Amino acid sequence: MRRGVLAILGTIAGTGLLVGAKLGTPPVAGANGMPDAAGTATDGASPPPSTAATAAGAAGGAKAGASRAAGGLTDGTFTGKAYAAGVYEMLTVTITVTNGKLTAAKGDPGQVTGTTAQITGTSLPKLQQEALAAQSAKVATVSGATFTSGAYRMSLQSAIDQAKA
């Protein structure tokens, strides 16, 4: 009887310690905020995305136009930094700003095939619609497209930061 009680208490205590340790540990992420191909962190020498996007010449983003409307965004076309949308795919978002408002936020996954093409084909239109409605990078994760949604948000924020600069 005592062994059974001790075994149950030991199992509960051990499970509690494991859950507590997991909750208290930040996720391993690469310099771009996503795990790299091996799932390990990179050296972290790059600045965080928001700082990198506002630095001059960061991300090779294209900037066209120079008038800043009341919305705080400069009119033109801006391309965000590329972020990992999975193990092999990189996603970039190009935005168009007209009269200080987002009028387009097109995600480009590059050349993808198979399941990835299906996922991006269905999730990117939803993400674009949400971004235009929110006029920001605060968009919900599309079910079944967690990595694509995360990469879209980060690249979109990078492009928005360029439009604010």
Kinemage of the C-alpha trace (Angstrom):
@kinemage 1
@onewidth
@group {chain A} dominant
@subgroup {mainchain}
@vectorlist {calphas} color= white
{ca met a 1} P 0.000 0.000 0.000
{ca arg a 2} L 2.784 2.433 0.925
{ca arg a 3} L 4.701 1.645 -2.242
{ca gly a 4} L 1.670 2.463 -4.386
{ca val a 5} L 1.135 5.812 -2.660
{ca leu a 6} L 4.845 6.669 -2.892
{ca ala a 7} L 4.929 5.713 -6.572
{ca ile a 8} L 1.950 7.942 -7.334
{ca leu a 9} L 3.377 10.868 -5.344
{ca gly a 10} L 6.775 10.438 -7.022
{ca thr a 11} L 5.163 10.398 -10.458
{ca ile a 12} L 3.148 13.530 -9.694
{ca ala a 13} L 6.189 15.364 -8.286
{ca gly a 14} L 8.377 14.355 -11.220
{ca thr a 15} L 5.764 15.417 -13.750
{ca gly a 16} L 5.351 18.747 -11.959
{ca leu a 17} L 9.105 19.363 -12.075
{ca leu a 18} L 9.324 18.510 -15.770
{ca val a 19} L 6.394 20.764 -16.677
{ca gly a 20} L 7.797 23.576 -14.539
{ca ala a 21} L 11.226 23.269 -16.142
{ca lys a 22} L 9.710 23.269 -19.636
{ca leu a 23} L 7.543 26.321 -18.944
{ca gly a 24} L 10.469 28.234 -17.497
{ca thr a 25} L 12.757 27.589 -20.470
{ca pro a 26} L 12.581 29.994 -23.427
{ca pro a 27} L 12.338 28.305 -26.848
{ca val a 28} L 15.522 27.788 -28.806
{ca ala a 29} L 15.488 30.203 -31.730
{ca gly a 30} L 17.826 31.327 -34.461
{ca ala a 31} L 18.814 34.912 -35.124
{ca asn a 32} L 15.620 35.490 -37.109
{ca gly a 33} L 13.395 34.252 -34.299
{ca met a 34} L 12.749 30.843 -35.862
{ca pro a 35} L 14.650 27.604 -35.301
{ca asp a 36} L 17.247 26.883 -37.954
{ca ala a 37} L 17.252 23.709 -40.065
{ca ala a 38} L 18.743 21.650 -37.232
{ca gly a 39} L 16.370 23.162 -34.651
{ca thr a 40} L 19.233 24.831 -32.832
{ca ala a 41} L 19.976 28.441 -32.123
{ca thr a 42} L 22.396 30.432 -34.219
{ca asp a 43} L 25.051 32.660 -32.695
{ca gly a 44} L 22.510 35.441 -32.114
{ca ala a 45} L 24.928 38.085 -33.398
{ca ser a 46} L 22.241 39.723 -35.547
{ca pro a 47} L 20.042 42.358 -33.964
{ca pro a 48} L 16.369 41.555 -33.320
{ca pro a 49} L 14.010 41.858 -36.324
{ca ser a 50} L 12.543 45.216 -35.325
{ca thr a 51} L 15.997 46.771 -34.990
{ca ala a 52} L 17.342 45.084 -38.112
{ca ala a 53} L 14.428 46.263 -40.205
{ca thr a 54} L 14.879 49.896 -39.219
{ca ala a 55} L 18.631 49.946 -39.770
{ca ala a 56} L 19.685 51.599 -43.019
{ca gly a 57} L 19.818 49.129 -45.864
{ca ala a 58} L 18.540 46.233 -43.757
{ca ala a 59} L 16.858 43.334 -45.511
{ca gly a 60} L 17.426 44.742 -48.970
{ca gly a 61} L 13.912 46.156 -48.839
{ca ala a 62} L 12.770 48.286 -51.722
{ca lys a 63} L 11.487 51.749 -50.910
{ca ala a 64} L 9.621 53.808 -53.458
{ca gly a 65} L 7.908 57.127 -52.841
{ca ala a 66} L 8.665 59.682 -50.204
{ca ser a 67} L 5.428 61.243 -49.015
{ca arg a 68} L 4.329 60.395 -45.500
{ca ala a 69} L 0.582 60.490 -44.923
{ca ala a 70} L -1.260 61.099 -41.663
{ca gly a 71} L -1.237 57.321 -40.975
{ca gly a 72} L 2.496 57.475 -40.312
{ca leu a 73} L 3.521 55.246 -43.214
{ca thr a 74} L 5.403 56.501 -46.238
{ca asp a 75} L 3.657 55.805 -49.540
{ca gly a 76} L 5.430 53.271 -51.730
{ca thr a 77} L 6.375 49.612 -51.982
{ca phe a 78} L 8.492 47.929 -49.288
{ca thr a 79} L 9.862 44.393 -49.085
{ca gly a 80} L 10.386 42.851 -45.669
{ca lys a 81} L 13.273 40.679 -44.580
{ca ala a 82} L 13.038 36.981 -45.497
{ca tyr a 83} L 12.158 34.646 -42.619
{ca ala a 84} L 12.096 30.861 -42.344
{ca ala a 85} L 8.637 29.436 -42.970
{ca gly a 86} L 9.762 25.897 -42.219
{ca val a 87} L 12.989 23.985 -42.551
{ca tyr a 88} L 13.814 24.913 -46.135
{ca glu a 89} L 11.388 27.658 -47.149
{ca met a 90} L 11.969 31.399 -46.792
{ca leu a 91} L 9.035 33.807 -46.931
{ca thr a 92} L 9.108 37.523 -47.752
{ca val a 93} L 6.253 40.013 -47.649
{ca thr a 94} L 6.006 42.994 -49.980
{ca ile a 95} L 3.627 45.752 -48.928
{ca thr a 96} L 2.152 48.645 -50.844
{ca val a 97} L 1.266 51.799 -48.916
{ca thr a 98} L -1.114 54.355 -50.432
{ca asn a 99} L -2.191 57.492 -48.546
{ca gly a 100} L -0.505 56.121 -45.415
{ca lys a 101} L -2.495 52.858 -45.405
{ca leu a 102} L -1.609 49.283 -46.301
{ca thr a 103} L -3.287 48.471 -49.591
{ca ala a 104} L -1.448 45.191 -50.299
{ca ala a 105} L 0.623 42.744 -48.238
{ca lys a 106} L 1.661 39.953 -50.603
{ca gly a 107} L 3.583 37.001 -49.182
{ca asp a 108} L 6.117 35.268 -51.435
{ca pro a 109} L 7.241 31.787 -50.347
{ca gly a 110} L 9.589 31.365 -53.299
{ca gln a 111} L 9.585 28.074 -55.163
{ca val a 112} L 7.703 25.555 -53.056
{ca thr a 113} L 6.099 22.266 -54.015
{ca gly a 114} L 3.875 19.589 -52.558
{ca thr a 115} L 2.296 20.079 -49.168
{ca thr a 116} L 4.134 23.352 -48.605
{ca ala a 117} L 2.624 24.791 -51.775
{ca gln a 118} L -0.837 23.756 -50.577
{ca ile a 119} L -0.301 25.286 -47.131
{ca thr a 120} L 1.027 28.585 -48.437
{ca gly a 121} L -1.583 28.692 -51.197
{ca thr a 122} L -4.427 28.606 -48.678
{ca ser a 123} L -2.866 30.510 -45.778
{ca leu a 124} L -1.261 33.513 -47.513
{ca pro a 125} L -4.547 34.993 -48.826
{ca lys a 126} L -6.040 34.715 -45.304
{ca leu a 127} L -2.988 36.371 -43.760
{ca gln a 128} L -3.059 39.182 -46.321
{ca gln a 129} L -6.744 39.820 -45.685
{ca glu a 130} L -6.147 40.026 -41.926
{ca ala a 131} L -3.128 42.309 -42.338
{ca leu a 132} L -5.112 44.726 -44.487
{ca ala a 133} L -8.012 44.717 -42.035
{ca ala a 134} L -5.702 45.246 -39.020
{ca gln a 135} L -3.360 47.680 -40.833
{ca ser a 136} L -0.563 46.056 -38.830
{ca ala a 137} L 1.365 42.827 -38.388
{ca lys a 138} L -0.967 41.701 -35.601
{ca val a 139} L -2.545 38.819 -37.481
{ca ala a 140} L -3.751 35.503 -36.105
{ca thr a 141} L -1.992 32.247 -36.856
{ca val a 142} L -3.717 30.256 -39.581
{ca ser a 143} L -4.538 26.746 -38.400
{ca gly a 144} L -2.177 24.237 -40.004
{ca ala a 145} L 0.245 26.959 -41.108
{ca thr a 146} L 2.034 27.903 -37.893
{ca phe a 147} L 5.507 28.425 -39.389
{ca thr a 148} L 4.137 30.219 -42.448
{ca ser a 149} L 2.044 32.522 -40.241
{ca gly a 150} L 5.006 33.345 -38.009
{ca ala a 151} L 7.309 34.084 -40.928
{ca tyr a 152} L 4.596 36.200 -42.576
{ca arg a 153} L 4.124 38.278 -39.404
{ca met a 154} L 7.857 38.905 -38.975
{ca ser a 155} L 8.464 39.817 -42.621
{ca leu a 156} L 5.359 42.021 -42.639
{ca gln a 157} L 6.570 43.850 -39.531
{ca ser a 158} L 9.954 44.332 -41.201
{ca ala a 159} L 8.292 45.918 -44.228
{ca ile a 160} L 6.070 48.122 -42.031
{ca asp a 161} L 9.141 49.280 -40.087
{ca gln a 162} L 10.748 50.314 -43.376
{ca ala a 163} L 7.612 52.243 -44.326
{ca lys a 164} L 7.779 54.104 -40.991
{ca ala a 165} L 11.466 55.006 -41.380
